[in-house]
Amino acid sequence: MGRYGRLLILLFLLMAPAFPVSARPSVSIIPFDQLAQPNQSVRLAARLVTGGLSFVRRPISGERIEFMLEGRSLGRTLTGGDGMAVKSFAPSKPGLYIITVRLVENPRYEADPAELYIACRKVSDPILPVALSSVQTPGNPTAIPFSAAPSSEAMPEAAKILSKLSKRYQLVYIDTGDETIGPDVKDWLARRDFPPAPLFVWALPGEAAGRVERFVERLRELRGDVWANIPAGITRSTADAEGLARMKIPVIVMAEEDDDIELPKTARKVTSWKAVPSLLK
């Protein structure tokens, strides 16, 4: 064995105590947030996937998942071949329902519980989509290895202003990427005092044209046949701004002072979150 091989073994032995070995593999629960109307059934859905340092998350079938609200069980169900566990739930009144999703104790796997948000609103209540990019500082800092959490910091005043706006609008956070980043994104928002709201993670193509088309498709799915009251959207992406404009939704684009960007006619460029409330009046 060469010198570098011995060094690698030594490094592994030194780091081993930092990574305790569990008798059961650790897996992950990916919840899917929803919008709902009072007294109408909505789908509680979560996916069980392999966890740890896996680069490819594979679905896990045949495991029992339990949905709980304020310590009360809403029921248990088995995960299917795609790892999905689904239950019906009808919220009785407007508000944010935080559902705890947990893996029922078993000898095969262990998982941390996850939180699933159900925002129950009247159809007439306005919805404000907020792209995660608009609340993060610009740039591409180096991500933490093996972490799906956003590595940027929050834009000044973003959390404070969104907390005020949440009293007038139903906020909906939108991020792009693989669905497995959802729990980390929620944790990032919570640790920076952003108001809790449903998070939708959309896998969008990298090229601009394909991204716009897919963004519009997902936005239509989100709006459905009833959520027509979307007075504006907030983003940092020009492609997403184009998608919102195609849906005839006014858009606020967060940008840097010296950014030379081409925007749809209905878009308004701002450089600070302090300017946002006045554009929503």
N, C-alpha and C positions, 0 to 999 in steps of 0.2 A: 504493500500500500504506500502510495506517495505521500509527500509532506502535506499537500493540500487535502488529501483524503483524511489524514489524521486530524487536521485542523477542523474539518467539517464535523467529524464525529465528536470532537471535544466541544465544539460550539453547540451541537445538538444536546449533549449531556448537560451543559451549563444552562441551557434554556428550558430543558424539560420540566423543571418544577413550575415554570410559569404557565405551562399548558397541562393542567391536571387531566389525567385519563379517566373518563367515565366508563362505567360498565355498560351504559347504553349510549348509542350514537345520538348526538344532538341534531335535531331537525328544526325547520323554521315554519312558522305560520304566517301566510301572507293574506291579510284581510282586504276586502274590497268595499270601500265606502259607497254610500248611496244617498240619493235624494228621495224623499217620500212625502206623501200627503196624509193628513190625519184620517185614521180609520180605513186606510187602504193598504192591502198587503204589499210588502216589499221583500225582496230576496236578501237574506243574510248569506253571504258567501265568503269562504276563505279557502286558500289552497295550502296543502301540506307538502313541503318539498325538503329535499336533503339540505343540510346546513353545513356548519363548520367552515373549512377553507375550500369547499367545493367551488370550482369555477363554473361548472354546469350544474344547475339545480334540477334534479329529477323529481317528478311527482311521486308521492307515496300513497298507495291505495290501501283500503281495508282497515283504516284506523279510525277510532271514534273521536269526533270533535264535539265539544259542548259550547253552546252560546249562552252567556249569562248577562243579566241586566241587574245591577245593584244587588248582587249576591243571589239573585233568583235565577234558576235555570230556565232557559227558553226551549230547551230540548237538545238532544244529542243526535248525531247522524254520522254515517260512515263516509269516508272519502272514497271517491270513485277512481277510475283508471287515470284520470287527469289530475288527481290529487285534490279535487274540489269537494268541499262539504257545503251543503246548501240547506237552509231552513226558511220557512215563511214567517214573517213577523208583521203585525199591523200596529203601528204606533197610534196611540189614542189622542194625542194632542200635539200641537206644534212645539218644537224644541230640538235640542241636540241630544240624541240617545247614544251613549257610549257603551257599546257591547263588548264584553270581555270574551275572547275566543281562546279556548284552551284545549290542549290534547289530554284526553282522559288517561289517567295513570295506567301504564302497561309496562311489561318487561322488555319491550323492544326498543322504544325511543323515548327521549325526553325533549321538551320544547318549552321555551318561555312563552307565557300568554301574550296575545296581541290585542290591540284595541281596534274595533271596527266602529266607524261613525255613521250614524243615520241622522241626516238633517231633515226633520219633518217641518214642512212649510206649506202655507196655502199657495195655490197656483198664482195668485196675484202678487205674492211677495217677490221683490226684485232679487235677482241672483247676480253676484259679481265674481266672474272668473279671474283669478290672480295667478299668473305664471310664477313659479318659484324663481325663475331667472330675474324677475323684476324686484324681488326683495333681497337678492344677493348682491354683494359687491361685484363689479365686473372683473374680468380677467379669468385666467385658468391656473389657479395655484395647484401645486402638486398634491394629488389626493393621497390620503393615508393608505398604505398598502393593506389589501384585504378588507377594506371598509367601503360600504356603499353610501355612507353618509356624505352630504355635501361638504366640501372643504372650504367654501367661501364663508365670509362673515356677512352679517345682515346689513342692509342699507340703513343709514341713520334715519330714525323716526318711522321706519316702515311698520314695526310691530305696534307702536303707539297709535299711529293713524289707522291701521287696519282694525285695531281694537275698537276705535270710535266708529268706524264705518260698519263694523259687524252689528251695531245696534240698528242700522238702517237697511242693511243688505244681508242676504245669505251668502257668505263667502264660500268659494270653492277654489281650493288650491289645485294647480295643474303642473305636473312635472313630466319630463320626457326621459325615457330609458326603460330598463327592464322592471317588471312589476315587483321584483324582489327588493327594490330599494325603498318601497313604501314605508315600512316601519322605521328605517333610519331617517328618512325625510321628516316624518312626524316627530321623531325625537329631536331632530335639529330645530324644528319650529318651536316645539314646547320649551326647549332649553333657552330660547331667545325671546320668550314671552309673547309669541304670536298667538292670536285667538284660535282656539280649536275649531276646525271646520273640515268637511270631507276633502280627501285628497284623491285625485285621479292621476294615475301614472300611465302615460300613453307612449307606446313604442312608435316613434316616427322616423321615417327615412332621413338620411343625411342630406340628400340633394334638395334644393329649395322647392322645385316644382312638386316633387313627390310628397314633400313634407306638408305643403299647403293643402294638397288634396286630402291627405290622410287626416290632417288637423281638422279640416271642415267635416269630414265623415264622423270623427269622434265627437266634435262639438254638436253635430246633429243628433247623435246618439244620446248625448248628455241632455240636450234640450227636449228631445222626444217630441211628443205631440202636445205637451201641456206647459212646459217651462219656457214660455215665450217671453217672459219679462226679464230680459237680460239687457239692462240699460248701457252697459259698457264692459270692456275687458281690459286688463292691465298685463303688459308683457314687456320683454326686452328684445324679443325676436321679431325681425321684420317679416319673416315668413308667417309667423303666427298672426301678426298684425294684418297681413293680407288675407289670411283665412277668416279672421273676425270681420273684416270689411266685406268679404264675399257674403257673409251671413247678415250683412247690413247692421252690424253691431259696432257702435263707436268704440274706438280703441285708444288707450293711453299707452304710449311707448316710453319706457324708462331708458334714458340714453346719457352718454357723457356730453359735456358742453361742446367738445370739438368733434363729435361724431357727425360725419357727413353721410346721412342715410336717406334713402328714398322711401317715402311712406305713402300709404293710401290717403286720399283726400279727407277721409273721415277720421284720420289719426291725429292725435296731438302729442307732440314730443315734450317731455319734461325731464329735468335733470335732478329733481329732488322730490321726495315723497310729500314734502310740505305743499307742493303745488297740486296734488291729486284731489283733495276734497273740493276745491273750488271748481274743478272740471266736472264734477259729478252732481252739481246742483242743477 
